[in-house]
Structure formats: C-alpha cells, structure tokens
Amino acid sequence: MEGGVPPPPPAQLLDQSHLRVGTMASLLSHDKTLELYRQNAKKTNDPDIQYEFATFTMDVVADLEQSTIMARVARGEDAPPLPQEVEARQKQQALVAESISLLNRLATRGHVPSCYFLADCYTQGIGTTKGKRDYDKAFPLFHTAGKHGHAAGSYRAAQCLEHGWGTRKDWPKAVSFYRRAAVLSHTGAMHRLGLAELNGELGLSKRPKDGVQWLTRAAELADQVDPPQPQSLHELAVLHERGIDNVVFQDEDYAAELLARAAELQYAPSAYKLGECYEYGKMGCPQDAALSIHYYNIAAQQNHAAACFALTAWYLVGSPGILPQSDTEAYLWAKKAAEQGLAKAEYAVGYFTEVGIGTHRDEREALDWFRRAAAQGDKRAMDRLR
C-alpha cells in the first residue's frame, strides 16, 4: 500500500494483547471484550470513540482471519473446515458488516478518519459486493477526507484522479491534491510530485530543481514514517550518480550513501544496486564479497528476481570464509528468480535440470524451462531447442 496507508491504529481503550495471533481460540471467548467496546460506543455520541470501536473490531477480524489461516495450514489446506472455523467465519462476517455500517454512519456525519478508513476498506474489497475493490465508492470518501486536511486522503484522491480510479482522469486536480498532501508532509505525495517535476509528467513542465527539492524533502522523512518510504532516497542516489547540470552535483560516494540508507530500510532496488557495486567495484565501492552478498540477500528476501539470480552466481563459486559453495542453493535461488519470469534464470534452471546441478536430472522439465526462456527471446534457450 502507499505511504502512510493505512493510518496508525487508534489509541486502545482496552488491552488487546490476548487477541493477537496465537492459538485457534473461538472468538466467543472475546465476546465480553467486544461487548464492552460496543456498549461504550453506544453510550456516547463521540464519533472518535465510535470510530475506535469500529477499527478495533476490524483488528479483531484480521487477527481471527490470521488464526484461521494458521490453523488450516497446520491441518492441511484441503481438510474440511472444523465447526469452530465455520462459526469463526460467520462471526467474522457479522463483525465486518457491523463495523462497515458504523463507519458509514460516521462518514455520513463528516467524520474525516472514518471517511478515509472506509474508503481504504472499499479499495481492498472489504464491505463491498462480492469482495471486489470498489473505487466508485472509495473516491468520494478519499476526496472528502482530503478536502478536510487528511494527508493520506489527499494522496489517495490524487492517485484516483491521476489514474482514473472511481472518477475521470484529471491531472490538474491530481496535482492539486498531491500538493495538499505534500504540504502535510506526506512522503508519497512529495515523491510523486518530485518525479512529475523532474520528468514533466501530470501535465507539468519539466522543473528539475523543484523536482529535486520535493525528493529531498521526502528523503529526509524516509525513516520517520510508518512504514518507511525509501523510494526518494533511491531516486536521489540515481540523480547524484550521473548528476544534472546546474541542478544536482555528481557524487558517487554520496549516491552510494543514499543507496545504503534506502537498503537498510529494506528497499530492494537499492539493495540490489549496492550488491552490484560491491561485487564489481562500481560507484567508488571496493570489491567486497561480504557486502555484496549482504545487499543481494536484502533484496532477494523480498523476491527481487535479479538479486535472487545474483545469489545463484555467488553460490556456484562460493566465497572462502563468507559463503560456502553450494550447487543446491544455487539451483534454488535460480528457480526462485525463474518463477518470477526472469529469462536468464529460466535458462539457468533449464540447464541445471538438464545436467543435474543442485537438483535431479530431468530432461523434460529442462525443456519446459528452455521454452519459457525462449519465449522471452533468450538466444541460448532458443539454441537448446533447435
């Protein structure tokens, strides 16, 4: 989801620790807690307290869903649902309906956090017909929240206006809402405005200086929001790597520093780029196997296909005292990259399977992988199929 979405959970009126993921306890054991919340919400006309009940209820539903999934996995996903699982599902549906109904009433009364939360639910298919995402319902609520100073609401309204989600495309209005959100320190909005100013998007003329200023402001806040927003750090790094005349000075050391900050915030593209830098000695970085593997691993753990395949190369040769050579690991990482459609990884898995490197030999499976790679134009795979 986008920066700042969803908003932080509301302040808790009661201890929710017993509702967190754990055993597959029936929600009935929590009825007293929910009823206390419910009665407290009914006794008051305070929309903030009613909002807290609605969002607390959604927290309970999410925990129940997670517990149900864990129980099903433990028993086998093909196993028929147990009676308590059926009961939990019914209870979950009832709680969602109750929460959505309350949020609707609050939104109708103009309660801004409810407008935003309800809109976010609709974009996830919660409280909608057949669980489908419904931007037609969501956009007016994002728009209302944004008009009343809700930063994330402004940002989401801008996205809808930019892409035509639930409304017609309107770039001038999108820019207006992005600016509203950016003024309220929304890092995602700053980032989008920065790119738009740099590249002349959203109907704006190119203004590199303004674009860099927005990206710089977003980068300064990258680790101060939840979740972190490291994209602007990466974009600034790319700009400083090559420089822009009279706008951005070229400084590879500073670019590498920005990439490192983004990578430590788990931004896969930055981690992958640093992995390359330390593997090949680029951007002023020394060749360092340990750091290369470290950064590739950060990206690979987030399923970055090229990083997964880079680990394949490292495992094939190993690095003394740092990474043991392992054909099995090389094959597994190549397969992980191939399953995401990386053509050269598809070819590699085909070759590993054909020869028996890190896996059993299987010529039929190898041909399947070669065909996949060839379909993407991999010449080596095409040659294998001739």
C-alpha positions in Angstrom: 0.0 0.0 0.0 1.0 3.6 -0.4 3.0 5.7 2.0 1.0 6.5 5.2 -1.7 3.8 4.4 -3.4 2.6 6.4 -3.3 5.2 9.2 -1.8 4.1 12.6 -4.2 2.1 14.7 -6.3 4.1 17.1 -5.5 4.5 20.7 -6.7 1.4 22.5 -9.4 1.6 25.1 -8.7 -1.9 26.4 -5.8 -4.3 26.3 -5.9 -6.2 23.0 -2.9 -8.4 23.7 -5.0 -11.6 24.1 -6.5 -11.0 20.7 -3.2 -11.2 18.8 -2.3 -14.2 16.7 -1.9 -17.3 18.8 -4.0 -20.4 19.4 -7.1 -21.0 17.3 -9.4 -19.8 20.1 -13.0 -19.2 19.3 -13.9 -15.5 19.0 -16.7 -16.3 21.5 -14.0 -16.1 24.3 -13.6 -12.5 23.3 -17.3 -11.5 23.2 -17.1 -9.8 26.6 -14.3 -7.6 25.4 -16.1 -6.7 22.2 -19.3 -6.1 24.1 -17.6 -3.6 26.5 -16.4 -1.7 23.4 -19.8 -1.9 21.8 -21.7 -0.6 24.9 -19.1 2.1 25.4 -19.6 3.2 21.8 -23.4 3.1 22.1 -23.4 5.2 25.2 -21.8 8.2 23.6 -22.2 10.4 20.5 -18.5 11.0 20.4 -17.5 10.0 16.9 -13.9 9.3 17.9 -14.9 6.7 20.4 -17.3 5.1 17.9 -14.5 5.1 15.3 -12.2 3.4 17.8 -14.7 0.6 18.3 -15.1 0.2 14.5 -11.4 0.0 13.9 -10.8 -2.2 16.9 -13.4 -4.6 15.5 -11.5 -4.7 12.2 -8.4 -5.5 14.2 -10.2 -8.5 15.8 -11.4 -9.6 12.4 -7.8 -9.5 11.0 -6.5 -11.5 13.9 -9.2 -14.0 13.6 -8.5 -14.4 9.9 -4.8 -15.0 10.6 -5.5 -17.5 13.3 -7.9 -19.4 11.0 -5.3 -19.5 8.2 -2.6 -20.8 10.5 -5.0 -23.5 11.8 -5.9 -24.6 8.3 -2.3 -24.7 7.2 -1.4 -26.8 10.3 -4.2 -29.3 9.4 -3.7 -29.2 5.7 -5.5 -26.7 3.4 -7.5 -29.4 1.8 -9.0 -30.5 5.1 -12.7 -29.7 5.6 -13.3 -26.7 7.9 -14.0 -27.6 11.5 -17.2 -26.4 13.1 -15.4 -23.7 15.1 -13.8 -22.4 11.9 -17.2 -22.1 10.3 -18.5 -20.4 13.4 -15.5 -18.0 13.4 -16.1 -17.2 9.7 -19.7 -16.3 10.3 -18.7 -14.2 13.3 -16.1 -12.5 11.2 -18.6 -11.6 8.5 -21.0 -10.2 11.1 -18.3 -8.1 12.7 -17.2 -6.7 9.3 -20.8 -5.8 8.5 -21.2 -4.1 11.9 -18.0 -2.1 11.5 -18.7 -1.0 8.0 -22.2 0.1 8.9 -20.9 2.2 11.8 -18.1 3.7 9.6 -20.8 4.5 7.0 -22.8 6.4 9.6 -19.8 8.3 10.9 -18.6 9.2 7.3 -22.1 10.5 6.6 -21.7 12.8 9.6 -18.5 14.0 8.1 -16.0 12.2 10.5 -12.8 12.5 8.5 -10.9 9.5 9.8 -14.0 7.3 9.2 -14.2 8.6 5.6 -10.6 7.6 5.0 -10.7 4.2 6.7 -14.0 3.3 5.0 -12.6 4.3 1.6 -9.5 2.2 2.3 -11.7 -0.8 3.1 -13.5 -0.4 -0.2 -10.3 -0.4 -2.1 -9.4 -3.7 -0.5 -12.8 -5.3 -1.3 -13.9 -5.1 2.4 -17.6 -4.3 2.8 -18.2 -4.4 -1.0 -20.3 -6.6 -3.3 -18.7 -10.0 -3.6 -15.5 -8.7 -2.1 -14.5 -6.7 -5.2 -12.4 -3.5 -5.0 -14.8 -0.6 -5.4 -13.2 2.7 -6.2 -16.5 4.2 -7.2 -17.4 4.2 -3.5 -13.9 4.9 -2.3 -13.0 8.0 -4.3 -15.7 10.4 -3.0 -14.6 9.4 0.6 -10.9 10.0 -0.2 -11.9 13.3 -1.7 -13.9 14.3 1.3 -11.0 13.3 3.7 -8.5 15.2 1.6 -10.6 18.3 1.4 -10.6 18.3 5.2 -6.9 18.1 5.7 -6.3 14.4 5.8 -2.9 13.9 4.3 -3.3 10.2 3.2 -6.8 11.0 2.0 -5.4 13.8 -0.2 -2.8 11.4 -1.6 -5.2 8.7 -2.4 -7.7 11.1 -4.0 -4.8 12.3 -6.1 -3.9 8.8 -7.2 -7.5 8.2 -8.2 -7.6 11.4 -10.2 -4.3 10.6 -11.9 -5.2 7.1 -12.9 -9.0 7.4 -13.3 -9.9 5.1 -10.4 -13.6 5.7 -9.5 -13.5 9.1 -11.3 -12.4 10.5 -14.6 -8.7 11.3 -15.0 -8.0 14.9 -14.1 -4.3 15.7 -13.9 -4.6 19.3 -12.7 -6.8 18.2 -9.8 -4.5 15.3 -9.1 -1.5 17.7 -8.8 -3.6 19.9 -6.6 -4.3 17.0 -4.2 -0.7 15.8 -4.3 0.3 19.3 -3.3 -2.2 19.3 -0.4 -0.8 16.0 0.8 2.8 17.1 0.3 2.3 20.3 2.3 1.1 18.0 5.1 4.4 16.1 4.9 3.1 13.0 3.1 6.2 11.4 1.7 4.4 9.5 -1.1 3.0 12.8 -2.4 6.4 14.5 -2.2 7.9 11.6 -4.1 5.2 11.7 -6.9 5.5 15.5 -7.3 9.3 15.2 -7.4 9.1 12.7 -10.3 6.4 14.7 -12.1 8.5 17.9 -11.9 11.7 16.1 -13.0 10.1 14.3 -15.9 7.4 16.7 -17.0 4.5 14.4 -16.0 0.9 15.1 -15.0 0.8 18.0 -17.4 3.6 19.8 -15.7 6.6 21.3 -17.5 10.0 20.0 -16.5 11.3 21.8 -13.5 14.3 19.7 -12.3 15.2 22.0 -9.4 11.7 21.8 -8.0 11.6 18.0 -8.5 14.8 17.5 -6.6 13.6 19.7 -3.8 10.5 17.5 -3.4 12.6 14.3 -3.5 15.0 15.7 -1.0 12.2 16.6 1.4 10.7 13.1 1.1 14.1 11.5 1.6 14.7 13.5 4.8 11.5 11.9 6.2 12.1 8.4 4.7 12.8 6.7 8.1 10.4 8.8 10.1 7.1 7.4 8.7 5.5 4.0 9.2 6.1 2.2 7.0 9.4 3.7 5.9 9.4 5.3 2.5 12.9 4.9 0.9 12.0 5.4 -2.7 13.1 9.0 -2.8 16.5 8.1 -1.3 16.9 5.7 -4.3 15.9 8.3 -6.8 18.2 10.9 -5.4 21.0 8.4 -5.5 20.4 7.7 -9.2 20.5 11.5 -9.8 23.7 12.0 -7.9 25.3 9.1 -9.7 25.1 10.8 -13.0 24.4 14.5 -12.0 22.2 17.1 -13.6 23.9 20.3 -14.9 23.3 23.2 -12.6 20.8 21.2 -10.5 22.5 18.1 -9.0 26.2 17.6 -8.5 27.7 14.3 -9.5 29.0 12.5 -6.4 29.2 8.7 -6.5 30.2 8.4 -2.8 27.1 10.4 -1.8 25.0 8.3 -4.2 26.3 5.1 -2.5 25.5 6.6 0.9 21.9 7.3 -0.1 21.6 3.7 -1.5 22.8 2.3 1.7 20.2 4.3 3.7 17.5 3.0 1.4 18.8 -0.5 1.5 18.8 -0.6 5.3 15.1 0.4 5.1 14.7 -2.8 3.0 14.3 -1.1 -0.4 15.1 -3.9 -2.8 16.2 -1.9 -5.8 18.7 0.0 -3.7 20.0 -3.2 -2.1 20.4 -4.9 -5.4 22.3 -1.9 -6.9 24.7 -1.9 -3.9 25.2 -5.7 -4.3 26.4 -5.0 -7.8 28.6 -2.1 -6.7 30.4 -4.2 -4.1 30.6 -7.2 -6.4 32.2 -5.3 -9.4 33.7 -2.3 -7.7 31.3 0.3 -9.1 30.4 3.8 -7.9 33.6 4.1 -5.8 32.7 1.0 -3.8 35.6 -1.5 -3.2 35.0 -5.1 -4.3 33.8 -6.8 -1.2 32.2 -10.2 -1.3 30.6 -10.0 2.1 28.9 -6.7 1.5 27.8 -7.7 -2.0 26.2 -10.9 -0.6 24.7 -8.9 2.3 22.9 -6.4 0.0 21.9 -9.0 -2.6 20.3 -11.0 0.3 18.3 -8.0 1.5 16.8 -7.7 -2.0 16.4 -11.4 -2.6 14.4 -11.8 0.7 11.9 -9.5 -0.9 11.8 -11.6 -4.1 13.8 -9.3 -6.2 14.4 -11.6 -9.2 17.8 -10.2 -10.3 19.1 -10.3 -6.7 17.9 -13.9 -6.4 19.8 -14.8 -9.5 22.9 -12.9 -8.3 23.0 -15.1 -5.3 22.9 -18.1 -7.7 26.2 -16.9 -9.1 27.7 -16.4 -5.7 26.7 -19.9 -4.5 28.1 -21.5 -7.6 31.6 -20.3 -6.8 31.3 -19.6 -3.1 33.5 -17.1 -1.2 36.0 -18.5 1.3 35.1 -17.7 4.9 32.0 -15.9 3.8 29.7 -18.1 1.7 30.1 -21.9 1.3 29.8 -23.2 -2.3 26.5 -24.9 -2.8 25.0 -26.2 -6.0 21.8 -26.9 -4.2 21.4 -23.2 -3.1 22.5 -22.0 -6.5 19.7 -24.0 -8.1 17.1 -22.9 -5.5 17.8 -19.2 -5.9 17.8 -19.6 -9.7 14.5 -21.3 -9.5 13.1 -18.5 -7.3 14.2 -15.9 -9.9 12.9 -18.0 -12.8 9.5 -18.4 -11.1 9.2 -14.6 -11.3 9.8 -14.7 -15.1 13.5 -13.7 -15.3 14.5 -15.1 -18.7 18.2 -15.8 -17.9 17.2 -17.5 -14.7 14.7 -19.7 -16.6 17.5 -20.7 -18.9 19.8 -21.4 -16.0 17.2 -23.6 -14.3 16.7 -25.4 -17.6 20.5 -26.0 -17.8 20.8 -27.1 -14.1 17.9 -29.5 -14.6 19.3 -30.9 -17.8 22.7 -31.5 -16.4 21.8 -32.2 -12.8 23.4 -29.3 -10.9 21.9 -28.9 -7.5 18.8 -31.0 -8.4 17.9 -34.3 -10.1 18.3 -34.6 -13.9 15.0 -34.2 -15.8 15.2 -33.5 -19.5 11.5 -33.0 -19.9 11.4 -30.3 -17.1 14.6 -28.8 -18.6 12.8 -28.4 -22.0 9.9 -26.7 -20.3 12.3 -24.1 -18.7 14.1 -23.6 -22.0 10.8 -23.0 -23.7 9.9 -20.3 -21.1 13.2 -18.6 -21.6 13.0 -18.8 -25.4 9.5 -17.3 -25.4 11.2 -14.2 -23.8 13.9 -14.1 -26.5 16.7 -15.8 -24.7 19.0 -16.9 -27.5 20.8 -19.6 -25.6 17.4 -21.2 -24.8 16.5 -21.0 -28.5 19.7 -22.7 -29.4 19.0 -25.5 -26.9 15.6 -26.1 -28.5 16.9 -26.5 -32.1 
